[in-house]
Amino acid sequence: MKTRLILALIFLSLSTLFSIDKPLDESLVTGDNNLSKDTLCHKYSFSVGDTLEYKIKSGDSIVVNWDSPLSKERFERIRIVCESIDKKTGHFFLSHEYTDYIGYESKPLYNKSERDRHDWLNKKVIIEIDSLGNRYSYEYKDTTTSGSTAGGPFQGLLLQPLGKKCTSKGETWLTQNDTSFVAENGFQTPMIIRTDLFENKGEIDTLNHKSTRIDITFTGNSEVFVESNEALFYMTAIINGHSENYVSNELKIPIWAYFTQEQNFTINLGKGKKTKGFHFSYSIFELDRYVKAKK
């Protein structure tokens, strides 16, 4: 896995260098090039009132200042509801909320501990996306306290970008994203800039849904500034990772996803004080309940 990821990231970096000063092929953005018989079209689509609930299984290994690693197992649920759709742009306004959590933490020479609460539980956020997962705006329903997900401010996301609307099996493409604000991961708002290498893996039967699998290998930078009565710090990270995303061809919603990531992070505490470390994580998202809005 590590070898595959390293080779993909090297290719991604070289592709970025060789693309400088070349004219943009607009079909790469719109996906409107001629469709062949093995072309699959993949996008997100929601109706107002649609409710999706996912169960998530995650694992973390965190090393700070070369101390012994902290290991975590996390079991969570999230609820996503389509609150509204912009009639002019077609953008979806989705509420995102962690509704359940149980986690186990362990460290060498310490007893394993169990937690059933974290700062970001039952915090609702509205995010605006288009059919390809591009992000536009966000709104917090509660800004009284700072906090982030149990996996940290740069935790893996369920709603990944899709890059293009229609592609053929085996086709690859590259995108460089502007700054994305991942408000569903915490307040204050984490920011991520990624370069993504996509690959269409074809149609696959997943949890009784015919789905298109889109793989993404990515590299980038992230940052968040946290200011509250309890803490004041600035966190940055270099991130590298891979995700496998299964989107239903009929329902146009995520059915299953796997996300793995490595973070090389620095926390600036002010007055020249810094903490450095590594955070290795994975998450598995599985659609557990889907309620289609009544027309």
C-alpha positions in Angstrom: 0.0 0.0 0.0 2.8 2.5 1.0 4.7 1.7 -2.2 1.7 2.2 -4.4 0.8 5.5 -2.6 4.4 6.8 -2.9 4.5 6.0 -6.7 1.2 7.6 -7.3 2.3 10.8 -5.4 5.5 11.0 -7.4 3.5 10.7 -10.7 1.1 13.3 -9.3 3.9 15.8 -8.6 5.6 15.2 -12.0 2.2 15.7 -13.8 1.8 19.0 -12.0 5.2 20.2 -13.1 4.8 19.3 -16.7 1.3 20.9 -16.9 2.6 24.4 -16.2 1.9 26.9 -19.1 -0.1 24.4 -21.1 -3.6 25.5 -22.2 -6.5 24.1 -20.2 -8.6 21.4 -22.0 -12.1 22.6 -21.0 -13.5 19.1 -21.5 -11.4 18.0 -18.5 -13.4 20.3 -16.4 -16.9 19.9 -17.9 -16.7 16.2 -18.8 -18.6 17.0 -22.0 -16.2 15.2 -24.3 -17.7 12.5 -26.6 -19.0 9.6 -24.6 -17.9 6.0 -25.4 -19.9 2.9 -24.6 -17.8 2.2 -21.5 -18.2 5.7 -20.2 -19.8 6.1 -16.7 -21.3 9.4 -15.5 -21.0 10.0 -11.8 -22.4 12.9 -9.7 -24.2 13.7 -6.5 -27.9 14.4 -6.5 -30.3 15.1 -3.7 -33.9 16.2 -3.2 -35.0 18.6 -0.4 -35.7 16.4 2.7 -33.5 13.5 1.7 -31.9 12.0 4.8 -28.8 9.8 4.8 -27.2 8.2 7.8 -23.8 6.6 7.7 -21.9 4.4 10.2 -18.2 5.1 10.4 -15.3 2.9 11.7 -12.0 4.6 12.1 -8.5 4.1 13.5 -5.7 6.5 14.5 -2.1 6.3 15.5 -0.8 9.6 16.7 2.9 10.4 17.6 3.7 13.7 19.3 7.4 14.8 19.7 8.5 11.2 19.2 6.7 10.0 22.3 5.0 6.6 22.4 2.0 6.4 20.0 -1.6 7.0 21.0 -3.9 4.5 19.3 -7.6 5.1 18.9 -10.6 3.1 17.6 -13.6 5.2 16.8 -17.2 4.2 15.9 -19.5 7.0 14.8 -22.6 7.9 13.0 -23.3 11.0 10.9 -26.6 12.3 9.5 -26.8 14.3 6.3 -30.0 16.1 5.3 -30.7 18.0 2.1 -32.1 21.3 3.5 -32.5 23.2 0.3 -31.5 23.5 -3.4 -30.6 26.8 -5.1 -32.9 27.1 -8.1 -30.5 29.2 -10.1 -27.2 27.2 -9.6 -28.6 23.8 -8.6 -26.3 23.7 -5.6 -27.2 21.6 -2.6 -27.3 22.9 0.9 -26.7 19.8 3.2 -26.7 19.7 7.0 -24.0 17.5 8.4 -24.1 16.3 12.0 -22.3 13.6 14.1 -25.0 11.9 16.1 -23.3 9.0 17.9 -19.8 8.3 19.1 -17.9 5.7 21.1 -14.1 5.6 21.1 -11.3 3.6 22.7 -7.8 5.0 23.4 -4.7 3.2 24.4 -1.0 3.9 24.9 1.9 1.7 26.0 2.0 1.2 29.8 -1.5 2.8 30.2 -4.9 1.2 30.6 -7.3 1.3 27.7 -9.9 4.0 28.1 -13.4 4.4 26.7 -15.1 7.7 25.6 -18.7 8.3 24.5 -18.5 12.1 24.1 -16.4 14.6 22.1 -16.6 18.3 21.3 -18.1 18.0 17.9 -21.0 15.6 18.7 -24.5 17.0 17.7 -22.9 20.1 16.1 -24.8 20.9 12.9 -23.1 22.5 9.9 -24.7 23.5 6.6 -22.4 23.0 3.6 -23.0 24.1 0.0 -21.8 21.8 -2.8 -22.5 21.2 -6.5 -23.1 17.8 -8.2 -19.3 17.2 -8.5 -18.7 17.8 -4.8 -17.1 21.3 -5.2 -17.6 23.4 -2.1 -18.9 27.0 -2.1 -20.2 28.1 1.4 -20.9 26.9 4.9 -22.8 27.9 8.0 -22.4 26.9 11.6 -25.6 26.5 13.7 -23.5 26.8 16.9 -20.4 29.0 17.3 -20.5 29.3 21.1 -17.5 26.9 21.5 -14.6 25.7 19.5 -14.1 22.1 18.7 -13.3 19.5 16.1 -14.2 15.9 15.2 -12.8 13.0 17.2 -10.4 12.4 14.3 -9.1 16.0 14.4 -9.7 19.1 12.1 -8.3 17.3 9.0 -10.2 14.1 9.4 -11.2 12.2 6.2 -14.4 13.4 4.4 -17.3 11.4 3.1 -18.3 13.9 0.4 -15.2 13.9 -1.8 -14.8 15.8 -5.0 -15.5 13.8 -8.2 -13.4 16.0 -10.6 -15.3 15.2 -13.8 -18.9 14.3 -14.7 -18.3 11.4 -17.1 -15.2 9.2 -17.5 -14.3 5.8 -18.9 -13.2 2.8 -16.9 -9.5 3.1 -16.3 -9.3 6.8 -17.1 -7.2 9.0 -14.9 -7.3 12.8 -14.5 -5.6 15.4 -12.3 -7.0 18.5 -10.5 -5.5 21.2 -8.4 -8.0 22.5 -5.9 -8.2 26.0 -4.5 -8.6 26.3 -0.8 -11.5 24.2 0.5 -13.1 25.0 3.9 -14.1 21.7 5.6 -16.5 23.2 8.1 -18.0 19.8 9.0 -14.7 19.0 10.7 -14.7 21.8 13.3 -14.9 25.4 14.4 -12.8 27.5 13.8 -12.9 26.3 10.1 -10.1 24.0 8.9 -8.7 24.7 5.4 -7.2 22.3 3.0 -5.5 22.7 -0.4 -5.1 19.4 -2.3 -3.8 18.1 -5.6 -5.9 15.0 -6.6 -5.1 12.2 -9.0 -8.4 10.4 -9.9 -9.0 7.0 -11.5 -12.3 5.5 -12.6 -12.3 1.9 -11.5 -15.5 1.0 -13.2 -19.0 -0.2 -12.1 -19.1 -2.4 -9.0 -22.0 -3.9 -7.1 -21.7 -2.4 -3.6 -24.2 -3.2 -0.8 -26.8 -4.1 -3.4 -26.2 -0.9 -5.3 -24.6 -0.7 -8.7 -22.0 2.0 -8.1 -19.1 3.7 -9.9 -15.8 3.5 -7.9 -13.7 6.6 -8.1 -10.2 6.4 -6.4 -8.4 9.5 -5.4 -4.7 9.8 -4.5 -3.9 13.2 -3.0 -1.3 15.4 -1.5 -1.7 18.9 0.0 -1.5 21.3 2.9 -3.9 22.1 5.7 -4.3 24.7 8.4 -6.5 25.8 11.2 -6.4 28.6 13.7 -8.1 28.0 17.0 -9.0 30.8 19.4 -11.1 30.2 22.5 -11.1 30.7 26.3 -9.4 27.3 26.7 -6.9 27.3 23.8 -5.0 29.5 21.3 -2.9 27.8 18.7 -2.2 27.6 14.9 -2.0 24.1 13.4 -0.6 23.2 10.0 0.0 19.9 8.3 1.3 18.3 5.1 -1.2 15.6 4.1 -0.9 12.6 1.8 -3.6 10.0 1.4 -5.9 7.8 -0.7 -9.6 7.2 -0.9 -12.0 4.8 -2.6 -15.4 6.2 -3.2 -18.5 4.3 -4.4 -21.3 6.4 -5.7 -24.6 4.8 -6.6 -25.4 5.1 -10.3 -29.1 5.2 -9.6 -29.4 7.2 -6.4 -26.4 9.5 -7.0 -25.3 9.3 -3.4 -22.2 7.9 -1.6 -22.8 4.2 -0.7 -19.4 3.2 0.8 -16.0 4.9 1.1 -12.6 4.1 2.4 -10.2 6.9 3.4 -6.6 6.7 4.6 -4.3 9.6 5.4 -0.9 10.6 6.8 -0.5 14.0 8.4 2.9 15.6 9.3 1.7 18.3 11.6 3.0 21.3 13.5 1.2 23.1 16.3 2.4 26.6 17.0 1.6 27.6 20.6 3.0 31.1 20.5 6.1 32.6 22.0 8.3 30.3 19.8 6.8 27.1 21.3 6.0 24.4 18.8 4.8 20.8 18.9 5.4 18.4 16.0 4.0 15.0 15.2 2.5 12.4 12.9 -1.1 11.3 12.6 -1.9 8.1 10.6 -5.6 7.4 10.2 -8.2 5.4 8.2 -12.0 5.7 8.0 -14.7 3.4 6.5 -18.0 5.0 5.7 -21.1 2.8 5.0 -24.6 4.0 4.2 -26.8 2.6 6.9 -30.1 4.4 6.4 -31.5 6.3 3.4 -34.9 8.1 3.5 -36.0 9.5 0.2 -38.0 12.8 0.5 -41.7 12.5 -0.2 -42.7 14.3 -3.3 
